Amino acid sequence: MKKFMETCYKCNTNVKIFKCIKEGIELNCLKCPKCGEEYFTSSELTKFDILTGRRKMVRKFGVLGDSTVIRFPPNVVKHYGIKPGDFGIFEEVPEGILIKPLPAKELKR
């Protein structure tokens, strides 16, 4: 873990890298040895949210042959009416990747 801060905001003591337990989940953190204050990176908090089920729209990438795949939640597929054979249009946006569904029937001549 890379240190993103040097001293505790509460007591100004040098923080140390620790393994912390938050609601039964082990996370990397910076901890103050004097007052016990714990500091987490956003990626560790995201990991915590995923492992505790607080982020429901997270999916893991997988491999199928030579391709990288991702599964969509059933409620998303139903809401957007996505069917096997439909297309996804990928657009790069500042926040990441936007996928717009395009029904296959709209491409037929």
C-alpha positions as YAML, in Angstrom:
chain: A
units: angstrom
residues:
- id: 1
  name: MET
  ca: [0.00, 0.00, 0.00]
- id: 2
  name: LYS
  ca: [1.30, 3.42, -0.92]
- id: 3
  name: LYS
  ca: [1.13, 6.01, 1.85]
- id: 4
  name: PHE
  ca: [-1.16, 8.84, 0.83]
- id: 5
  name: MET
  ca: [-0.53, 10.85, 3.99]
- id: 6
  name: GLU
  ca: [2.20, 11.06, 6.59]
- id: 7
  name: THR
  ca: [0.59, 12.29, 9.80]
- id: 8
  name: CYS
  ca: [-2.70, 11.81, 11.62]
- id: 9
  name: TYR
  ca: [-5.18, 14.64, 11.10]
- id: 10
  name: LYS
  ca: [-6.32, 14.38, 14.74]
- id: 11
  name: CYS
  ca: [-3.07, 14.28, 16.72]
- id: 12
  name: ASN
  ca: [-0.32, 14.95, 14.13]
- id: 13
  name: THR
  ca: [1.50, 11.66, 14.90]
- id: 14
  name: ASN
  ca: [3.16, 9.74, 12.04]
- id: 15
  name: VAL
  ca: [0.77, 7.07, 10.70]
- id: 16
  name: LYS
  ca: [1.79, 3.49, 9.95]
- id: 17
  name: ILE
  ca: [0.59, 0.96, 7.36]
- id: 18
  name: PHE
  ca: [-1.70, -1.64, 8.97]
- id: 19
  name: LYS
  ca: [-4.18, -4.40, 8.17]
- id: 20
  name: CYS
  ca: [-7.46, -3.22, 9.71]
- id: 21
  name: ILE
  ca: [-10.70, -5.14, 10.30]
- id: 22
  name: LYS
  ca: [-13.86, -3.23, 9.38]
- id: 23
  name: GLU
  ca: [-17.12, -5.13, 9.96]
- id: 24
  name: GLY
  ca: [-15.23, -8.42, 9.65]
- id: 25
  name: ILE
  ca: [-13.47, -7.46, 6.38]
- id: 26
  name: GLU
  ca: [-9.67, -7.12, 6.31]
- id: 27
  name: LEU
  ca: [-8.55, -3.92, 4.60]
- id: 28
  name: ASN
  ca: [-5.28, -2.07, 4.14]
- id: 29
  name: CYS
  ca: [-5.19, 1.22, 5.99]
- id: 30
  name: LEU
  ca: [-3.02, 3.84, 7.58]
- id: 31
  name: LYS
  ca: [-3.41, 3.87, 11.34]
- id: 32
  name: CYS
  ca: [-2.26, 6.31, 13.98]
- id: 33
  name: PRO
  ca: [-0.35, 4.44, 16.70]
- id: 34
  name: LYS
  ca: [-1.20, 7.16, 19.23]
- id: 35
  name: CYS
  ca: [-4.96, 7.80, 18.89]
- id: 36
  name: GLY
  ca: [-5.95, 4.76, 16.77]
- id: 37
  name: GLU
  ca: [-7.55, 6.78, 13.95]
- id: 38
  name: GLU
  ca: [-7.75, 4.73, 10.72]
- id: 39
  name: TYR
  ca: [-7.51, 6.15, 7.19]
- id: 40
  name: PHE
  ca: [-8.58, 4.24, 4.06]
- id: 41
  name: THR
  ca: [-7.98, 4.85, 0.35]
- id: 42
  name: SER
  ca: [-11.02, 5.10, -1.91]
- id: 43
  name: SER
  ca: [-10.06, 1.79, -3.56]
- id: 44
  name: GLU
  ca: [-10.07, 0.02, -0.18]
- id: 45
  name: LEU
  ca: [-13.49, 1.51, 0.62]
- id: 46
  name: THR
  ca: [-14.78, 0.39, -2.78]
- id: 47
  name: LYS
  ca: [-13.47, -3.11, -2.04]
- id: 48
  name: PHE
  ca: [-15.29, -2.97, 1.31]
- id: 49
  name: ASP
  ca: [-18.55, -1.90, -0.37]
- id: 50
  name: ILE
  ca: [-18.29, -4.77, -2.87]
- id: 51
  name: LEU
  ca: [-17.54, -7.41, -0.23]
- id: 52
  name: THR
  ca: [-20.37, -6.25, 2.04]
- id: 53
  name: GLY
  ca: [-22.92, -6.04, -0.80]
- id: 54
  name: ARG
  ca: [-23.35, -2.28, -0.60]
- id: 55
  name: ARG
  ca: [-22.52, -1.94, -4.31]
- id: 56
  name: LYS
  ca: [-25.05, -4.06, -6.17]
- id: 57
  name: MET
  ca: [-24.08, -3.02, -9.71]
- id: 58
  name: VAL
  ca: [-20.53, -4.37, -9.56]
- id: 59
  name: ARG
  ca: [-19.59, -7.28, -11.79]
- id: 60
  name: LYS
  ca: [-16.33, -9.16, -12.22]
- id: 61
  name: PHE
  ca: [-14.62, -9.47, -15.60]
- id: 62
  name: GLY
  ca: [-14.04, -13.03, -16.83]
- id: 63
  name: VAL
  ca: [-12.49, -14.84, -19.76]
- id: 64
  name: LEU
  ca: [-14.25, -16.83, -22.45]
- id: 65
  name: GLY
  ca: [-11.76, -18.20, -24.97]
- id: 66
  name: ASP
  ca: [-9.65, -15.24, -26.05]
- id: 67
  name: SER
  ca: [-12.28, -12.68, -25.05]
- id: 68
  name: THR
  ca: [-12.86, -10.74, -21.86]
- id: 69
  name: VAL
  ca: [-16.50, -10.89, -20.79]
- id: 70
  name: ILE
  ca: [-18.73, -9.32, -18.17]
- id: 71
  name: ARG
  ca: [-22.18, -10.43, -17.03]
- id: 72
  name: PHE
  ca: [-24.98, -7.93, -16.62]
- id: 73
  name: PRO
  ca: [-27.44, -8.02, -13.73]
- id: 74
  name: PRO
  ca: [-30.81, -9.50, -14.84]
- id: 75
  name: ASN
  ca: [-32.72, -6.35, -13.85]
- id: 76
  name: VAL
  ca: [-30.51, -4.25, -16.18]
- id: 77
  name: VAL
  ca: [-31.01, -6.68, -19.08]
- id: 78
  name: LYS
  ca: [-34.78, -6.62, -18.53]
- id: 79
  name: HIS
  ca: [-34.99, -2.83, -18.07]
- id: 80
  name: TYR
  ca: [-33.13, -2.12, -21.33]
- id: 81
  name: GLY
  ca: [-34.71, -5.01, -23.24]
- id: 82
  name: ILE
  ca: [-31.33, -6.53, -24.12]
- id: 83
  name: LYS
  ca: [-31.59, -9.78, -26.08]
- id: 84
  name: PRO
  ca: [-28.95, -12.28, -27.25]
- id: 85
  name: GLY
  ca: [-27.53, -10.98, -30.54]
- id: 86
  name: ASP
  ca: [-27.99, -7.30, -29.63]
- id: 87
  name: PHE
  ca: [-25.00, -4.99, -29.71]
- id: 88
  name: GLY
  ca: [-23.32, -2.75, -27.17]
- id: 89
  name: ILE
  ca: [-21.85, 0.56, -28.30]
- id: 90
  name: PHE
  ca: [-18.82, 1.48, -26.19]
- id: 91
  name: GLU
  ca: [-18.02, 5.14, -25.60]
- id: 92
  name: GLU
  ca: [-15.13, 6.52, -23.59]
- id: 93
  name: VAL
  ca: [-16.32, 9.17, -21.13]
- id: 94
  name: PRO
  ca: [-14.32, 10.98, -18.40]
- id: 95
  name: GLU
  ca: [-15.69, 8.59, -15.73]
- id: 96
  name: GLY
  ca: [-14.81, 5.41, -17.67]
- id: 97
  name: ILE
  ca: [-16.72, 3.42, -20.29]
- id: 98
  name: LEU
  ca: [-20.37, 3.95, -21.23]
- id: 99
  name: ILE
  ca: [-22.14, 1.00, -22.89]
- id: 100
  name: LYS
  ca: [-25.26, 1.83, -24.91]
- id: 101
  name: PRO
  ca: [-27.41, -1.13, -25.96]
- id: 102
  name: LEU
  ca: [-28.40, -1.32, -29.63]
- id: 103
  name: PRO
  ca: [-31.02, -3.89, -30.62]
- id: 104
  name: ALA
  ca: [-29.95, -6.08, -33.55]
- id: 105
  name: LYS
  ca: [-33.25, -5.36, -35.33]
- id: 106
  name: GLU
  ca: [-32.27, -1.68, -35.64]
- id: 107
  name: LEU
  ca: [-29.29, -2.68, -37.83]
- id: 108
  name: LYS
  ca: [-31.29, -4.73, -40.33]
- id: 109
  name: ARG
  ca: [-31.99, -3.20, -43.74]
...
